[in-house]
Amino acid sequence: MTIGKEKVLLLSVMRNEGPYILEWLAHHFTLGVDDLLIFTNGCTDNTDKILDRLEVMMPHRVKHQPNPKVMFPDRGKWHIMALRYAGHFGRCKAADWLYVTDADEMLNLKRDVNTLDQFFQATGPADAVSFTSVPFNSNGHKAAGRENVVERFTQTASQFQAAEDAGTPVITAVKTLFRNKVEGPRRPHRPVTKDFSKHGFKWINGSGDAMPPEFTDEHNKAIDAIGSRKYAQLNHYSIKSVAEFLLKVDRGAAVSSARLGASEQYWNHANRPGDTDTSGATLSSDAQEMYEFLMSDPELRELHEESYVLREARLAEILKTESGESLARAIGYFD
């Protein structure tokens, strides 16, 4: 599946995302992503092994590469170095579209729009689209469950409806799908395009509305979530359950562990009560079929199942540490 006949390459950076990869991959492949180029940072939960097996199974669709920063830990930033390196790959140069997203983000297409092709049929042609990020809270989950992420978490961390009723903006981050011909440094949220509007290109949001030069030609990486999500939004499962958040803090963010800030405050902010949103709460039948196909491979299935075991073992180790137990207590793991 493509956008018309144009190929879409998804770029991502991962560390210890083993239990989530197959759901995430099946979902994005059936939306219209053709190719994955994934960089990993010192994984210990089979993430790298799962991606290696996927590359063997789908060599024309999956490429796994260690992040070059693992060799230069004192230089640069994890995401930035990976995106710079990506530009040297033939599959990146050959792609018509690039999409940078993370393993805890699921592109949610809405209103009978099921593929990227259909998205652009609904909005009209464009050269870039920034999808509004919608953060989801823990939904009250403490344990690290095995059900699909999209099914477990259906409550946002923002009260969008109340804000819309009050005419109050809700500013959230974006992730961007853009034509490879768009020039400028590739960054996690968007390409930096200081003269985008001068080239006659069109940049839209998830409702199909054109973004002004104040956005396209600046460094902005956030927009108002109100009114920008008619056909698409980005579901962001940044904390998941209490247990999974403890594991996230332990591994550090893909960019930098300092990005989490004070972990308890991060949790409290991300776990605020919001609206129920079930618009992306089930995998499509096509995605489910692909997921089952992937799981039918004995070697991949074994690696996937082992990732849960490794996750639980690491959680037990975290809870034995003073800092891990303290954070777990503070965010309600033992309640």
N, C-alpha and C positions, 0 to 999 in steps of 0.2 A: 504494500500500500504506500502511496506517495501523495504529495500535493500535486495534482495533475500527473505529470510524468517527471516531476522534480524530486530528487532524493533529499531526505531529511536525516541529518546526523545529530544524535543526542550525545552531549558531552557531560560527564559527571566525575566527581571525585568521591571515593568511598573509604570508610574505615569501619570495620566490624558491623556490617549490615547483612550478614549471612541469612538470617531468617526471613528477610523481606525482599530479597533480590528477585525471586521468581514471580511473585505477584506484581512487583513494580515493572519488570521487563515485559511480562505478558500484557499488562495494561497499556504500556506505551507503544509496543509493537502493533497492537490492534487499533490504536488511534491513528496510526499513519507514520510512525517513526520507522525508518528503514534500517538504520545502522547505529550501533552503540560504540563509543570510544570511552572506556572507563579507566580511570587512574586510581590506584589504591595506595594507602599509606600504612604500611606495617600491620597487616591484619592478623588476628589471632583466633578468629571464629569461623574460618573456612570461606570468608568472602573472596579472597584471592583464588582459592581452589575452585569454588563454584564458577567464578568468571572464566577461569582457565578451561573448565569443562564445557562451558557454554561456547567458548571460542572454538573448541574442537568440534562441537555439534553444529555450530552455525558460523563458520569462518568468514563468510561474506557479510555477516550481520553483527558480529560481536568481536571487539578487539579489547583485550585487557592489557594494561601496561602499568608497571610500578611508577608511581609519581617520581620524577627525577629529584624532587626535594628530599627523598629519603637518603640520597647520597650527599646532600648539602643541607642538613637540618638547620644550619645557622644562617641560611641565605633565603631571602624572599618569603613569600606567603604560599601556603599549600595550593590554594585554588588558582592563584595568579600564575604560578610556575607551571602548573599542569595545563592551563589554557594556552600559555605561550608555546609550550612543547607540542600541544595538539596541532598547532598550525603547520608543523613540519611533516605531518602524516599525509600520505597520498589520499587516503579516504576522506580526510578533512578538506584537503584542497579540492577534491572532486565533488564534494557535497554542494547541493544547490541551496540548502537551508541548514542553519545551525541552531541548536536549542540547548541551552545550558540549564541544568536542573539538578536537584539533589535526590538522594535515595529516600528521604522522608517527605518528598513532594509528589503529588499525583495530579496530573492535569485533568480537570473535571470539565468535560464538554456537556452542555445542557440544551434544553428545548429541542429535543429530537435531533440534535447535532451529535453525531457519533464518531466522526473522523475529522482530521484536519482538513481534508478535502471539503467536507460538508460545512466546516466552520467558515472557510473562505467563500463558499457559495452563499452563505447567509450574510456575510459582512461585505462582500465584494473584495476585489484584489487589494493586496497591500504588500509592503516590503519588510515590515516588522510588526510584531504584535506583542505587547507586554500584558501578561496575564496577572491579574491581581491576586496576591497571596491572601488566603483565608486561614488563619491559625485555628487549630482545633485543640481543645483541652483534653484532659485525661479521661473524661467520661466516667470518673469515679473508679477507674481500674487501678488496682494495686499490683496485681501479678502480671507477668509478661506472658500473655496468652498466645495461642497458636492460630487463632482465627485470622482471617484477612484483616489487614489494617483498616481498610475502608469500611468494613463492617463493624469493627470494634469502637471506632471513634466517630461520633455523629453530632457532637456539640462543639460549636465554635467558641473561641475565647474572646469574642467581641459581640456586643449586642447591636448587630447591624440594623435590625428592624426598628429598634427604638431610636437609633441615630438617624435613620432615614425619615422617620415620622417627625423628629424634632428638627430636621434640616441641618444636622450636624455632620460634618465630614468625618470619615474614619480613614486615616492615612495608613496604608500598609505597603509592604515591599512588593516588587514584581519580579518575575522571571520572563525572559524574552526569547521568542522565536524570530529569527531574522535571516534574510537572504545573505548568502556568503559574500555577495558582491558589495554589501554594505561595509565601508571601510571604518577603521578605528579599532583600538585595542579591545580584545574580548575580555569581558569581566563577568563575575558570577551572576549579576542581576541584569546586565544589558551591555551591549557594545557602547564604547564611548565615542560618540559621533558629533563632533563640535559643529559640523556644517551639513548635517543630514538634510535639513530643509532646503538647502541651496541646490540639491541634486535632483529635485523633482520626485523624490521618494515619498512614500506614504507609510506612516506609523500609526497603528490603531491600538485600542484596548480590547478587552474581552467582550465589549458590547458592539464593537465595530466602529466606534467613534474615533475620529482622527485626533492624534495627540499634537498639541501645539509646539512651535519651536522652543518655547520655554522649557519643555520637557525633552524633546528630541535632541536639541543642540546644547544641552547642559549635562550635568552629572547626576540628575535626579534618578533615584532608583525606587521611588515610592509614589503611589497615586491614591486618590480617594476611592475606597472600595465601593462607595455608594454610586450606583449607576454605571459601573464599569465591568459588570459580570453577567451580562445578559446571556451570552452564548458560551462563556468559558470563565473559569476561575482556577486558581492553583490551590488545591487542598494541601495544607502544610501541617504535618503531624510531628511537630518539633519535640514534644516531650513523651508522647504515648503514655504508658502506665508509669506508676511510681518506680517499679523495678527497672523498666526500660530507661527511665531518666537517669537512674543511678548508673547504669551502664554507659549512657551517653556522657555523663560527667567524667567517668573513669577513662573513657577512650579519648576525650577531648574532641572538640568540633573538628570538622574536616579542614577548616581554615586555621583555627588557633584555639587552644583551650581557654585562653583569656577572653575569647569572644563571649563565653558563657557568663562572664562576670561573676558576681556572688551567686552561687548555685541556688541557694534557697530563694533569693529574690527573683531569679530567672524563673524558677518553678511557679512562684506565686503569681507572677505577671502572666505567664503562659497558661496557667490553669484557672484563669478567671471564668466565671459563668457567662455563657453567651446564648446564642440561638441554636435550636436544633436544625441541622442541615443534612438531609438524607439524599441530596441530589446526586452524590457520587458514592453511595453506600454499598453498591454491589458491583462486582466485576461484570462486564458484558459477557454474553454467551461466547463471543469470539475469544475474549481474554481467558475465560474459564477453560475453553477448549485448548488454547495454547498452553496454559498452566498444566493441564493434565498431560499434554504431550510431553512437556519438559520433565514432569515427574515420572513418566514412563521409562525414562532412561535410568537403569539401575545405579550407575555410578553417580549421576547427578542427584538422584533421590537420596542416596546414602550420605552424600556431602551436605545436602539440605537438612536431613534429619539430625546429623551430627552437630550442625550449627546450633540447634536448640540445646543440646547437651552441653556444648561448650559455653553457651550463654549462661545457663544455670550454674555451671561450675564457677564461672567468673563472678557472678552475682554473689555466690556464697563467700568467695574470697573478699569481695568488697565489704560485705557486712561484718567480716571479722576485723576490719581495720577501724581504728578510732574515728577517722574522718568519715568513712563510709557509713558507719553506724550512726554517727551524729547527724549526717545529712538525711539518712533514712528516717530517723526519728523526727526530724524537723518537718519533713514533708508528708508524714503520716503513714509510713510503711508499716509500722507496728501497731497502728490504731485498730 
